[in-house]
Amino acid sequence: MEAANLPQIILASSSPRRQELMASLSLPFEVMPSHADESTPANWPPDRMVKELAARKAEAVRLTLEPSRRHGIIVGSDTIVVRDGVVLGKPRTQAEAADMLRSLQGRSHTVYTGVACMDASTGTHKVEYRSTTVTMKALTEAQIQAYARSGEGLDKAGAYAIQGLGATIVTHIEGCYFNVVGLPISLLVDMLNDFGISVL
């Protein structure tokens, strides 16, 4: 199918990392940041949390579209970091980032990302998730402070970015790398295919 005839894709995210990953598929898309409520019950398991938030983000964007613009596929995504059953969000300060890094260093944690694909005209959608285990090297206090000072982790769940300077503090991953970045590309491609959009 010619690119011009493909259903339009709307990425419901302001994340530069997700935008770069979506662009790597060479499919036309536009960005519409979602302003969905991201609160969830504390007793929800991580997979339910990311799936619900991914769907909520896609639906929030759908509802902002004028009825005449409701066509194509909306992609929503949400990523969380879980250590010992505790969800680590995005640190707001350098001190919070350092605290998170201290709790992750020298051990493994799990990154969960939910992906929702929603038909903008009907609201029909599919939601899936992927999880990846990440092992971080043992760090000195000086290294923790240096990375926290870089500011790279301030808007990232778990206070690090694996695709940036954070690559120097990760020793091993088990699962999808792109899941840790914020958008599991292989999963997304399979889901888009179910909506009639074929990358290959």
N, C-alpha and C positions, 0 to 999 in steps of 0.2 A: 504494500500500500504506500502511495506517495505520502511524504511527510505532511504536505498541505492538506491531505484528506484524513489524517489521523485525528481522532478525538482530542480535543484540547486537554492538557494537563494543568491543573492548578496545584502548586505546592503550598500547603497551609503551614508555612514556617518562615521565620525570619532568620533562621540559622544559616550563616555563610557556609558552614560545612555541608549541610544538607543540600544547599543550592549547588555547590560544586559537584557533589555526587550525582545529583539529578542531571546536571549539565553533561556529565560524562556519558550519559546514555544517548546523547545526540538526538533527543526528542524535543520538540517545541514545548515550552511550558512557561507559565507566568507565576509570580510569587504573590501570595496574599497572606500576610501574617495573620494567625489566629489569635483571638483574645479570649479564648475559652477559659472558664473556671477550671483550675487545675487541682482543686482540693479533692481528696478521696478518703474514705474511711481508713483508719489506721490498721484495721485488721484484714484488709484486702491483701491477697498474695501479690507478689510483684508482677506476674504475668497478667493478672486481671487489671492491675493498676495501669500498666502501659497500654494495654489494648483499649481500655475505657477512655483514657486520655487521648490516644490517637484518633479514635472515632469521634470524640467530643470536639477535637480541633477541626476535623474535616467538616462536621456538621455545622460548627459555628461559622465557618467560611461560607458554606452553602447558604445559610440563612441570611448572610449579608448581601448575597447576589440578587440583583433584580431578576424576576421570573424570566425575562427575555434572555438573560445571560446564563441561565442554569443549564449548561451543556458541558460535556466533557467529564473528566474524572478528577476528583479532588483527592490529593494524597496528604494524609495527616500522619504525624509520627511523634513518638515520645520516648525518651531514654532516661533510665534511672540506674544508679549504682547501688548495689546491695552488699553489705558486709555483715556477716553473722546475723542475718535477718533484719538488719537496720538499714533503712533507705537513706542514702546520702544525697542531699540536694545540691544546689549550686551555692557555693560560699559567697557571702556578701562582702567579706573583708579579707585582707591578706592574712590576718590572724586565724580566721575560720578556715581558710585554704590550708594553712600550715597544720592546723588540728586534724583536718581530714587526711592529709598526706601522712601524718604521723600514724594514724589508725590503719592506713592501707599498706604502709611500707613493710617489706619483708614477708608478705603474705599474699593470699589470693582473695579476689572478690568477684562478683558476678555483675555483668552489665546486661540489662534487659532493654530491648527496644521494641515497641509496638508499632505496627504499620496498618493504616486504614486506607482503603481505596473506596471511594464513594461516587456513584453516578450522580452528577449534579442535578439532573432533571428529575430523577425518581427517588433519590435518597437511598437506593439499594446499595449495600456495601458489604465488603469483606474485611475482616480484621484478623491479623496474625501477629506473632511475635517471634523473636529470636533471643537467645541468651548466649553470652560468651564469658568464659572464665579468664580473668586477667591476673597475672602474678607480677607484683611490683618488687623490685630489688630492695634490699635493706639499705636505708639511707642514713647518712649522718644528719645531725641537727643543722649543720651548715648547709648541706644540700637541700634539705627541706625548706629552709628559709630562703635560699637562693631561688628555688623554683617558685615558691609562693610570691616572692618579690617580682618575678617576671610578669605576673598578672595574667599569664596565659590561662590559668585554671579558674578565673573568677566567674566566668559565665558557663562553666562546664560542670555537669553532675560528677561528683567525686573529686573535683578540684584539679583535674589534669586533662590534657589533650593528647591523645596517643599519636595523632598525626603531626604534632609539633615538637617542641622541646621535650614534651612528655614521653616521647619515644625513647629517650635516654634513661628513663627510670622504670621501664617495663621490661621484664626478662622473658615472658612467655605468655602466649594467648592460646586458648583452646576454643575454637569456634570461628565465627565470621569476624574478620578485622573491621569491615565497614560497619558492622553492628555497633562496635565500640565508638566509631566516629560519629554515628548517629542515624544511619540509614542503611539497613542490610540490603544491598543492591540486588543480590541473587533472589531473595525473597520478593522484593518489590517487582522485579521483572516477571516472576511467575504470576503474581497477583494482577499486574497490568494485562498480561496475556489473557486472563480470564475475562477481562473487560474489552477484549478485541484489540489491544495495543501490543504489537509484537516488536521487540527490539531487534531480534536477529531474523 
